[in-house]
Amino acid sequence: TQSSSQPRSGGRPQTLLQLTPRVNHSLCFYVSTENICGNLIDQTNTIIDAYQQTWDLTQPENALSVERFVDLIKNIAIQLCGRNQLVLTDIKIITVATQGKLAQASGNVFYSQLFKDKHFNLTAAITAATGVESKIFNIAYCSSHRIQQLYPQHDSFIAVLLGYGVGVGIVIDKQIILGPEGTAPEISHVTYSEHGPLCYCGARGCAETYLTYHAILGKIARSEPRLLPDDSIMK
């Protein structure tokens, strides 16, 4: 019997493997109230082509219907595929990272600043329109994953992500914590004031109506200009 301290022999030698580029393509979308970005990538995670369009969906009247959004995803997908001698059936998966209260596991969107509609299955709609498997991710989840990559020395942390939304990421023992159906932790719609501004979710005074930079800038824009007294100016 060979001792465990003795070097092992036999078997195939170690061989360095390399993924073949330009195969097993995927389409990855990032969608916010400010823009939509689409990347065509291959199995080496190399970006082959990209699309970007800016818009302003911060006002409720500009929100998209599910049908319009899905058509947009399909048209961008066809455009990116066409520019690279591909067809939609060559795509393995379409992923969408976006904002709002959504369930990653089931694909359900409960409500979002982006959409006029509420309580619908976005992955089912994209798959039905494109014929390609799809998956959605909450931006807070994606940000938590990126923080893990940037700071691997931290096994556990809580990240509060302020911008056009109020996202929270919780990581415990290197595991990203999610709620039922893969929902991200939510503080966006915790009631700060029951008599506050009307939120797109239908409630009033949600934290998001106070803490996003759109809310802060909007409050500044509505404020009356004030002059500082002379004795308060440092000379």
N, C-alpha and C positions, 0 to 999 in steps of 0.2 A: 504494500500500500504506500502510495506516494505521500510524503510528509507535506503538511500545509505550508511549511516554510520553504520547501523546494520550489524552484520556478516551474511553472506549468509548460508543457510542450504539446505540440500537435494543434490541430485546428487551423483555420485560415488566418493568415496574417492580417493585422489591422490595415484597413483601406480607407483612405479619405474619400468621402462621398461628396458630390456636388450636385445641387438641384439644376435641372435643365431650365434655362430661361425661356420666356415667351410661350409657355404652356400653362394650362389650368388658370385661366384668367378669372378675375373677380372685379366687381365694380363696387367702390366704397364711396358713399355720399356723406357729407357733413352739411346739415341744414339748420339755419338759425333764422331769427327775424331779420337779419341783415344780409345774408347771402346764402347761396347754395354752391357747394363745391363737389365735384365728382372726379374720382381718380380711377383709372383703369390700371390694375396691377397684375403681375404674373405670380407664379408660385414662389419666386425668390423674393417677393415683397418689393419688387422694383416698380416704380410708377412709370407706366408706358406712355400714358397720355392723361391730360387733365382738362377739366371744364370749370369755369367759375362765372357766376352771375350775381350781381348785387341787386338788392331790393329793400323795401321798407315795409315790414309786416307788423310794425309796432302798433299800428292803429287797427282796431277791430274791423273796420270796413275793408281793409286790405287782406284780411285772412283768406286762406285758400280753401276751396272745397277739396274733399278727398279725391274726387275724379280729376280735377285739374292738377293736383299734386302728382298723382300717379301717372297721368299723361306726360307731365314734365319729366319725371324720372325715366319713363320709357323712351321719350324722344332724345334725351341726353345720352342714354345708354346706346341707342341706335346710332347716334352721331359719333360717339367715341369708338364703337365697334367698326363702323364704316371707315373711319379714318385709319384704322389699323388692320384692314382686311379680315375682319371678324364679323360674325353674325351673333345675334342674341343667344342662339343655342350653344355657342361656344363658351358662354359665361357660366361659371360654376355656382356663383352666389352673388346676390346684391345685398349690401348692408347699408343701413341708414342710421347715422348717429344724429339725434335731434333732441330738442328740449320739450319739457312738459311732463305730465304724469303719464308714464307709459310702462307696460309690463314686457320686459325683454323676453321672457320665456314663452308667453302666449302670443305676443305681437299686438296686444290690445293697447290702444291709445284712449285714455279716459278724457283728457282735455289737454290742449296745447295752445300757445299763442299763435301758432302757425295756421290752425285749422278753424273753420267755421263749425265743423261737425264735432260731436263728442261721442265717446263710447263706440268705437269702431275698431276693426282689426286691420291694421296697416299692412302687415306682412301678407295677409291673405289677398288684399287688394293689389299689391305690387306683383305678387306671384301670378294672380289671375290675368293681369294685364300684359306681363312680359313672358310668362312661361318659365321663369327662372326662380329657383328657391331664394327666399329673402329672409332677412333678419333685421331687427331694430335694436338700437342701443341707446340708453340714456347718456347724455353728454357728461353728467356727473360720474357715471360709471367709467366712461372712457378717460376722464381726467384723473380719476383715482388710479386707474391702471397705469397711466403715464407717470404719475407721482411715484408709484412703486418702482418703475424703471429708473427714474432719476435719483431716488433716495432709497436704495435697497437696504440700507442699514437700519431703516425704521420698520419694524415688524407690525406695528399698530399705530394708527393715526386717524384723526378726523379732519377732513378738509371742507371748508366753507368756501364755495365758489360764487363770487359776486360778479355780475355782468348784466346781460339782458334777462337773466333769471337769477334765482337763488338756489344753487345746488348744494347738496351735501354728499360727501363720500366718506364711508366708514370702513376702515380696514383693521381687522383683528387677527393677529398671528398670520399675517400675509394673505388673509382671505378677505375679499371684498364682500361686505355684508349687504344682502338684498332682501327685500320684503316679499310678500306673496306674489307669485307669477313673475318674479324678477323685477319688481318695482324698486327704484332707488329710494333712499331715505328722503322724506319731504319736509322742508320747513317753509317752502314758498307760500303755502296756503294755510299756514298757521295764522289765526286771526289776531292782528295787532290792535285793531279798533273796529268794533262791530258797526260803527257809523262812518267808517272810512270810505275811500274811493271804491267804485265797483270794479271787481276783478273779472278777467275773461272767464274764470271758472264759474262765475255766477254769484259768488259771495262778495261781501264787502270787507274792506280793511285788511286784506291778506298782506303778509309780510312783503310779498313781491311788489305790491303797489307802492311801497315806501323805499325798498332797498336797492332796486336795480338802478343802473346808471341812467336809464331813460327816465325813471321816476324822479331821480335827483335833479337831472338837468331840466326836466319839465317844471319842477317846482321853482328852480332858479329863474327860468324864463318867465314864469308868472309873477315873480316877486317884483315889487316896486324898487327902482334904483334908490340907493341911499348914499348920502354924502357923509364922509367921516368928518367929525369936528377937527378944527385945525390943531388943537392941542393933542390929538391922538396920533398925529402923523410924526413918525420918527424922522428927525433931521440929522 
